[in-house]
């Protein structure tokens, strides 16, 4: 008797256990999902302190990746508005193919400021706070590998966090959500500009 092994990547089983994959998301949409998932891990660990050390590296990675994705969305859209070029359509997409948060921020910041001019929503203190958090995350995870692996990959050998021993997960959650909202406010204005260009 043949038994078919069911794949988990299907719509079979209990309807309450089936998630839908959205193939039409923008970078910022997926970024929000990463941040919300990290928030859920923080909440679970704050409710059950036995999960603190279990969730800390996954939630740090999810927050980092969420920030990377929203920065990439801001970068490519701002670049498009300033040059007319869809950078992701090119084989070599420069900064957008990399994982360094501070470089992405500088690239996106320059183009977005050019587009928005006097409508730039951050004051100098707000911009410094964005840069500070991104630099702080990058200090502990410069290339998006340190929270994913227990040891260095490639040229980087040894433990990924020899200097990092503790993380306040509530502070990470609050800081990331604050900075994410600031970047999202810039992106909302850029999206409005793209929409207006399309309607022109």
N, C-alpha and C positions, 0 to 999 in steps of 0.2 A: 504494500500500500504506500503510495507516494504521499509524502507530507510536504507541503509548501512552507518554506520558512518565510515568515512575514518580515518585511523590512520595516524598521521604525520610521522610515521616511515615506509615509503614506497617510491616507485619510482613514485607515482602518482602526477599529477599536472604539472605545468610549469617546463620544463627541466632546465631552468635557476635558479630555486629555489631548486634544488635537489643536496644535497651533498653526496659524496661517503664515506662510512666507510672503512678504511683500517685495516683489521684484521691481517696484517702481519708486523705491525710497531714494531720497537725496542723501548725500553724506551727512547732513545735519540731522536728518530723521534717524539714521542708524546711530549717530553720536548720542542722541537723546536716549535711545534704547540701552546703550552701554552704560550711561550714567544712571538711568533708572535701575538697571540690574545691579550696579554697584551699591546704590542706595538700599536696595532690598537686602544685600549681604550685610551692610552695616547695621540695618535695623535688626536682622536676625541675630547678629553677634552681640548687639547691645541688649537684646532680650535674653540671650543665652550666652553668658560669658565663656562657656566652654568652647564656643565657636570663634572666639577672637583670633587665635593663632591659626585656625583653619582657613578663615576667610580673608586674612589681611593681604596676602600677596595677590589672590585673584581680584579683590576689589581695587587694589592699587593699579593693577593692569587695566581693568575695565575703565576706571576713571581716566587713566592716561590715554587710553585709546579713544575714549569719547572726546577728549580735548583735541587729540590729533585729528580726528575726523571733522570736527566743526571748524578747526583752523584750515583744513584742506578745502572745505566748502567755501569758506570766506576767501581763501587765497585764489582759487580758480575763478570764482565769480567776479571778484574785484579785478583780477588780471584780464578777464574777458571784457569787462566794461572799459578798461583803459587801453586795450590793444585790439579788441575784436577777435582775438585768438582763443579758441577753446583748448587750453593747454593739455587736458587729459586726452584729447584726440591725437596728440603727437606721440611718436615712439619714445622720445626723450622728454619727460615732463618735468625735468629740473627739480626744484625744491619739493614739488608735490609727490615725487617718488621717494622722498626721504622721510625719516621719522623724528628728526630733531624739532622739538616743540618751539624753541626760541627762534630758530631759523624760519620756521613756518610763520610764526607770529610777525617777525620782521618783514617777510615777503608780503603777507596779507595786509599788515598794518600800512605799509607804504602805498600799496595800490588802493586800499579802501579809503585812506585819507585823501588821495588824489581825487577819487570819485566823489566823496562826500563833502569835502571842503569844510565850510563853516557848520555843516550839519553833523560833524563828527561828535558822537555822543559821550565820549569819555573825557574827563578832565585829566590833567597831567598826573594827579594822584591815582586815578583809576587805571590809567595806562601802566603806571609803575607797579600797581598791585597785580595786574595781569602778568607782566614780565617777571615779577618776583616769584609768583607761584609756578609759572612754567619753568623758570630756572631752577627752582627748588626740586621740582619733580625730576627734571633732567639731571640734576646732581646725583640722584640715586638711580636713575634709569635713563641714561643718555641716548640709547638707540632702540628702545622698546623691547629689550631682551631681558633686562634684569629682574622683572617681576614674573617673567614667563618661565625662566630656567633656573635651576639651583646652582649651576656653574656656568662660567663664561663659555661662549660658543665662538669658534674661529680664533681670531687673534687674541681675544680676551680670555685668559685662563684663570682658574681659581674660583673662589666663591663670588657670587654676583653682588653681595652686600657685606663686604668685610667691615665697613664702618657704621652700618645701620643696624641698630638693635631693637628699636621701639618705634611704633607708629600710633598716634592717637587717631583712631578711625573716625570718631565724630568730627574732629577738627579737619581731617582730610575731606570728609563729606561736605561739611559746611563751606570750606574754602573752594573746593572744586565747583560746587553748585553756584556760588557767588560769581566766580570768574566765568563759568560757562554762560551764565545769564548776561554778563557784560559783553561777551563775544557774540552771543545770540542777538543782542540789541543792535550791534553793528551789522550783523548778517541780515536782520530784518530790513534795515534801510537799503542794503545792497540789493536784496530781493525786490524791494519796491522799485529801485532804479531799473532793474532788469525788466520788470513788468511794464514800466512806463516806456522803456525803449521799444518793447514789443508792440505796444499800443500806438506808438508814434507813426 
